[in-house]
C-alpha cells in the first residue's frame, strides 16, 4: 500500500513540476527555434541572450524591484499590525472585546471586489493614486492574519504571562519576549503568505497605477505579453523572472509554511 501511495504522489508531483521545468528550459532556448516534436523543446542549443535582451530593452527589472519593495513593506507592516491586534484581542481584557473580534472576523466575509470602488474613491481623495503609499497602505488590513495569530496567542498559557507580570514585566515585555518567540512559526507562515499575496496582487495596482515606472510585475507583464505573442521564448523568460523569487522563497521556507499552517489548523 505504501508503494501505491508513493507512486501516486510521484505522479502528482510530476504533473505540477513538469510545466515549471518546461518553462525554465524554454526560457533558455534561442529565438526562432523550430519545434517539430516534444523532444525539440529540451534539446540544445541553449542561450541566455534573451534574458539580456528583455532586461535591457524593457522595464522588467524596475518592475521586479517595485514588486519586491512593495511586497516587503506590506509583509513587515501587516505582520506587525496583525500581531499587535491579535495580542490585544487574545490577552488584554477590554470592553467589547468579543464584538471587536467578530467585527474583524466579519472582514473575511467581505470580498475584496466589493470594496474596490469606495477604496479607490478614498485613495483618490487622499492623493494616494499613482504612488507607492497607495499600493502599500490598502493592503495592510488583513483579518485572516489577525485571526490566525490570535488562535496561536490563545494557545499560550495565561499562567506564563502572569509569572512575567509578577517579575515586573509589562505588557510590551510580554508581547516582545514571550508571545513573539512562542508564535514564530505562525509569524513566519503569515509573513510568507502575505509576501506571496502582495507579489501576485493585480487588481489594485491595475486600478491605482497609470505610471509604468511604478508598475509591479503582475501589472507590467501583460504589456510585454501583447508584444511577444508570436514567440515562446520571450514570454517564458518574463514568466521565469517573475516566478523564480516566489519559487525560491517557498523552497527556503517550506518547513515554516507547512508547520505554521498545520499548527493554525490544530489550534483553530
N, C-alpha and C positions, 0 to 999 in steps of 0.2 A: 504493500500500500504506500509506503514511503517513497518507493521508486516512481509510482504513478504521480504522486504529488510533485515530485522533483521534476519529472518530465513536463507536467502541465505548467509548472512555474517557469521552466526554461522556455516553453513556447510563448507564454505571455510576455516574458522578458524580451524575447526576440521580436515580438510584434511591436513593442514600444521602442526598442533600441534601433531597429532596422531603419526607420525614417531619419533618425538622428545621424546614424552612420552614413546614410546616403547623402544627406545634406552636407556633412563635413567633407566627404570625398568629392562631390560635385563642385564644391566651392573652390577646390584647388585644381580643377581641370582647366584647360586652355579654352579661350573663347572660340566659338565657331566649330566646336567638336562635332564629329559625325557619329550619331548613335544609331546602330543597326540592331544590336542585341543588348540584353541586360548586362552582359559581361563588359560591354564597352563603357558603361558608367564607371567601372572600377579599374580600368586599365590605364597605364601611363599614355602620354606624358602628363606630368603634374607641374603646376606653376602657381606662385603666389603673386603674379603680376597683376591680377585683377584686384587683389586686396589693396595694392599700392595705388592702383587707378581709382578705386572707389574712395579711399581715404583722402586722396589728394584732390580729386575733382568734385567732391560733394562736401556737405557739412555734416556728414555722418559722425565724425569724431567729436564735433561740437555737441551733437545731439546725445552721444553717449555720455559725455561729461555732464550735460544738463540732466539727463535721466539719473545718473549716479548721484549727483549733488542733491537733487530733489528727493530721491529715494532715501538717502542717508539722513537728511534733515527730518523728513516725515517719520522715519523709523525711530530716531532718537527721541524726538519730541512726543510722538504718540506713546511710546513705551513709558516715558517719564510721567506723562499726564494720566495714562491709564493705570499705572502702578499707584500713583498717589490717590486717584479716585477709588480704586479697588481697596486700598488700605483703609481709607476713611469709611467706606461702606461696610467693610468686614469687621474692623476692630474698634472703631471710635463711635461710642454711643452719642446720638444726637436726635433731635425731634424730627419726625417724618423720614427716618432712615429707610423704612420699608417702602414708603411711597417713592422716595428718590431712586431706590433700586429698581422698582417696577417701571419707573419713568425711563431709566436707562435701558431696561430690558425691552421696553416698547420700541426703542430705536432700531432693534433688529427686525421689527415687523414692517418698517417703512422702507420700501425700495429706493435706491439712490435716484432712479429716474423720476420719482415723484416729487423730489425737492430740487431738481436741477434748475427749474425756471426761477423760483424765489432765490436760490443760491446765486444764480447769475445776476439777478437784479441787485442783491446785496453787494456782491463783488463789484458791480458797476458803480453803485453809489459810493463805495469806499475806495474807488480808483485802484482796484486790485487786478483788473484785467491786464493781460499782457505783462505780467511780472512774475518773478519767482515767488513772491509772497502769495500771489493769487493761486499758485499751484500748490503751495505747502499748507497754508492755513486751513482751507476747507477739508483737507484730508486728515486733520489731527483728531477729529471726533470719531472714536472707534468703540461703540458699545460692545462689540464682540470681545475686544481686548480687555475691557473693564470687567466683563462678566467672567471670562476665563481666569483672569488674575485673581478676582475675588474668590473664586472656588478654591484656588490654591491657598490664599491667605486664610480662608475659613479652616483649612486643614492644619494650620499652625496652632498648637495648644495655647490657650489663654494663660495657663499657669506659667508658661515660659515668659510671657510678656509681663506678668505680674512680678516675677522674680527680678526682671530687669528694672522695673519701676521701684522695687524695694531697694535695689542697689543705687538708686538715684538717677536712673536713666530716664530721659524724657521721651516724648513721642517721636521726635526726629531720630533719636538714637535707636529706638525700637525699629523704626522703618528702615534705617540705613544698615544697622548692624545685625538685625535678626531676620526681618521679613525678606529683604532683597537676597541675602545669601541662601536662605532656605528655599526660595522660589526661583532659583536661577534657571532651571530647565524651562519653566513656563515663560520667563522673560526672554530667554533665547528663542524659543519657538515663536512667540509673538513678534519678536524683532524680525525674524526671518520671513514669516508670513506677511508682515507689514511691508517689508522691503520688496518682496515679490509683487504684492498688490500694487504698490506705488510704481514699480518698474513697468508693469503691464497696463497701467491706467491709460485709457484712451479717451473716454467720453469728455471728462472735464477739461483736459488740455485742448481737445478739439474745439470746445466751445469758448474757451477763455483766451486762446492764443491766436494771433494773426501774424506775429513777427517770427519768421523762420529761424532767426538766431536763437529764439527761446524754445524752439520745438524740442520735445522729448522724443525718444525713439519710436514709440507707437504712433506718434503724430507725424513724424518725418518719413518713416519707412514707406507708407502708401504713395507718397510723392515720388519716391525713387522707383517703386514697382511699376508705376504707369509708364516710366521711361524705358524700363528694361523688360518689357513683356515678351520680346521675341527671343530672349536668350535665357538659358537655365543658370549659367554660372553666376552672373551678377546678382540675381535675386537670392541665390544660395549664399553668396558672400555676405550680403546685407543681413540675411536671417542668421547666419552663423555669428556675426559680430554682435547682433542683438541678443542671441541666446546663450552664448558662452558664459557671460557673467553669472547668469542665473543657474546654469548647469554646474559651474564651479562652486557657487555658493551652496547648492544642495549637496554636492559631493563632500564638501568640507564639513558642513554642519548637519549631516543626515541624522546622526545619533541624537542631537539636541532636538531636532524636529520631531522625530518619532517618539522620543521619551516625553517631550512636553505634551504632545497631543494625546498620547496614551494615558498619562497621568491626569490630564484635564478630564478625560472620559471617566476615569475611575472616581475622581473626587466629585464630578458633577452629578 
